[in-house]
Amino acid sequence: MKELILNADDFGLTRGINEAIIRAHHEGILTSATLMANETAFDDAVKRAKRNPSLGVGVHLVLVGGRPVAPANEIASLMDESGELPRSLGAFVARVTAGLIQDEHIERELHAQIAKIRAARIEPTHVDSHKHTHAHPRVMESVARVIRQSGVNRIRKPFEALQDSWSLARVESVAGVIQLMGATAAQISAPRFETVSREYGLRSPDRFLGLAVTGGISAAVLRRMIDTVQEGVTEIMLHPGLCDSDLAATGSRLQAQRQTEFEALLDPALKGVLTQRGIRLISYAELN
C-alpha cells in the first residue's frame, strides 16, 4: 500500500500560517502539521486545531529562535545573552558540538514544550524539530529520551535519500545548490538515527521528501514528488503560509515561498493524481 503524509511545519508561528494550514487541510491535501509551543500565534493555532480534529497535530520542537518555554534558571546553558534560544542553527550546532549546552537543559526545554501543548488539550501525533536540530547526534539522543518519557513514539526521520534530493532539487540557483549540499551532508547522521530509533522504540515513515526543495515546492514540484511515492509510508514536508506583514516581522527566510507552497496544496488536479496512483492520505496518527 502507498500511504502519504503531507506535514506543514511552523504551525503557531503566525496567524497567516495557521490560516493557510487549516485551509490547505480542508480545501487541499494537507493531512498533518507540527505546532511550535514558543511562538506568538500558539493560542490561535490551538483554537484552530480543536475546531479541526481531522488534522493531525504534532510537536515542532524548537531549540533555535524565540523565547524558551521552560524557566530560565533551569536551562541556562541553552539560552543566549539576550535570554532567548540561539538565534541561528549555526550558533546552536557550534555550541552543542563543543559541549557548551547541557543535555539536561535541552531535555527540560523539550519537556516543557510538549507539556505546554498537552496542557492546551492537544495530544501530539508525533514530533519533528525546527531546523531539523534532532538530526544532530547529541540532540537526537535527548529527543529520543524525552519523547519516550512523554509517551510519544512517532518521529520524523529527517533524512532524504540522495537520489531524491538530486532529482527534486532546483540547482539552477545558489540557494538550490546550498540546500542540496545540506540535504546531502545530513545523511551522515542517518545510520545513528536508525540505531537510536530502534533503541527507544520509535517509529518513522519509510521515506522523507522536501529537504532539498524547502521553500521551492510549487504545484509542479509537488506533483513530481507525488509521482515518486512508493510502497510504504512517505512524508512530504511543507511550509505553507500567507505572505503578510506578520510573517515579514518574523524574519523567516521563507516569505513568498510559503504562499507558493500553500497554493500548491490547493491544486485541484492533485486529488485526481492521488486517486490514479492509489495513494492513501494519512496523518502520523495512522502511522503503523
N, C-alpha and C positions, 0 to 999 in steps of 0.2 A: 504494500500500500504506500502511496505517496502522500505525505502529510506536510503541511506548510504552516509555520508560524511567522506572521508579519508583526514585528515588535517595534513600537515607537519609543525611542529614548527621550529623556528630559521632560516627562510629564511633571508639571508643577513649576517649571522654570518661568513661564509667563502665562497669562490668561489666553493669549492668542495661540500659544502652543497647545494649551488644554482644549480650546475650542476646535482646533484643527484635528487633534487626536480623536475626539468624540465624533466629529463629522466624518472622518476617514473610516471610523468603525461602522457607523450607521449607513453612510452613503457609499462607502467604498469597500475595501477588502481587508482593512486593518483588523487584527484579532487580539492584539496584546500591547501593553505599554508598561514602562517602568517609571516609578514615582520617586522624585527627589524630595527627601524629607527636610532638607535645609533651605529650600528656596521660597521666594516670596509668594508664589501662586499655589503653594501647597494646599491651603484650605479650599481654594476654588477647585483644584483637581480632585480632592476628596469628595466634595459635593457632587461633581460631575460623575465620578466613578460610581458612587452609590446610586445615582439615577440610571446608570447603565451597567447593570451587573453582568451582562454578557461579554463585556470587555475584560479580558484577563489583566490583572494589575500586579506587577511585581515590584521589587525594590531596586532603584538605581542608586547603588551605594556610592557615596561621594567622599573622596579623600583629597580632591583638588578643587579649590574655588568655593567661596562663600563662607558663611558662619558655621561653626560646628554646632551639633545638637547637644552633645554631652557637656557637662560643666567644665569650664576652662581649667580648673585646678586638677582635673582628672586626666587631661590629655595634653599636658604642657608641651611635650616634645613634638606633637603633631602640628601645633599652631605656628604661624609666622609672627614677626614682630608686631603686626597690627592686630593680633588676636584672631586671625582668620586661618582657614586651611590654606596650604601652599597654593599660590596663585597660578602656577603653571605645572604641567606634567613634568617638564624637565627638572624643575626645582624639587618636586616631590621625589622623583626617581633618584636624583642625586643624593638627597638626604636619607632616604630609606636604604639605599645601597651602601652608604657609608656608615650605617648603623646609628644615625643621629635621631631616628624616630623609633620609639619603643613599640614592640609588638603589642604590649598590653594597652597602650594608648590607642593604637589603631583599632583594636578589638572593642574597647569601651565606646569609641565613637560609632562603630558599626552596630553594636548592640543598641545604642541609643537611637539610631536612625530607624532600625527595624521596630523597636518598641514604640516610637512615635507613630509610625504607620499603623501598627496594631491598635494603639490607643485610639486612633481615629476610626476604628472598626473596619479596617481594610485587612483582609487576610492575604498575605502575599502568595502569588503563584510560583515565584522564582526570584532569583537575584541576578543582576549583572552590575557593572560598575561604570561610573563616569570616567571617560578617557581610558577605559579598559585597564584600570590600575590593578585589577586582580590577575592580570597576566604576569605581573612581577612575582617571582618565586616566593619572596618573603610575604608579600601581601596575600598571595594565593593560600598559603597555609593559614593565615589569620582569618581570611574569609571563610575557608572551609570549617574551621573550628567554630566560628560564630554562627554560621547558618545551621550547622548540625545541632548546636546547643539550642538554637531557636526553633528547630523542628522544620526547617525549610530544606528540602533536599534536591531542588532543581536549580541549575545554574547555567548561565551562558558559557559555552566553550568559545572563547573569543579568538579563534584561530581559523583563518581562511586558507583552504588548500591553494598551493601556489598556482596550479593551473587555472583555478577560478579567478584568482587575483589578476593574473596576466590576461585572461580572456575578457574580463569585465572592465578593467581599469581604463580610464581615459588618459593615455600617456602623451597626448599632444601638448599638454601644459606642464609647467613646472610643478604646480600643486598636485597634478595627477601623478607625476613621477615620484614626488615625495611620499604621497600616500601609498603608492605601490611598494616603495622601498620599506616603508613602515610595516606594511602587511607582511612582507617577506621576512623582515627581521623578527617579527613577533613569533614566527614559527619555532624559534629556538626554545621557547618555553612550553611548547605543546606536549612533549613527552612527560615533563614534570606534572603538567596539569592532569594528564590521564592517570598518573600514579596517585596523585593526591585525591582525585575523584574516586578511585577505587578504594583507597584507604578510608575515606569518610562516607562512602556510600552515596555519592552524589550522581545525579542524572543530568544529561545534556542532550540536545538534539544531535543527530548524527553529523550534520553539516551546517556550516555557518557562512553566510554571504553578506556582503555590504561593507567590509572593512576598506578595501582598496577604492571603492567608489563612494565613500562617505561624502554627502553633500552634492553628489552628481547623479542621483537616481531620478531621471526623467521617466516619463511613461514608456519610452522606447527601451531604456535601460532596464526598467523593472520587468518589461516583457521578456527581455533576453534572460534575465535572472530566473524568471518562472519557467522558461523553456529548458533550463538546465536541471530543474528539480528531478531528483532520482528517488528510487525506493527508499523508504525510511522517513525520518523527520528532518526537515531543513528549516533553519531560521534565517530570515532576511531582516537585517537591522535597518531602520529608517529614522529620519529626524524631521517629521512633518511639523509645520507651524505656519502661522500667519506672520508675514513680514511687516511689523508695525513698530511704533516708537518704543514700546516696552521691550521688544526684542533687541532693538538697537542699543538700548540702555544697558543691556546685559554684557555687551562687549563680545558676545559669541562670534566666532569666525563664520558660523553658518547663519546667514541672513536670508537673502533672496533664495538661497538653495533650499531652505525649509519650505518655502511656498511651492517650489518646483516639486518637491517630494510629496507634499500634500496633494497637489493636483494630480500627480502620477497615481496615487492610491484611489482617486476618484474616477479614473479612466474606465468608462463603461465596458470597453472591449475586454478588460482583463477577466471579468467574471466568466465570460464565454471561453476564454483560453483555459482557465482553471478546470471548467467542466470538460472541455475537449480532451484535456490531458489527464483527467481522472485524479486531480489533486484535491485532497480534502483539507480545508482550512481548520486549524485548531489553535488553541492557546496553550501556554505552558501547563495549565491546569489539567489538560488531557494528555500530557506527555507520558508515555509508557503506562 
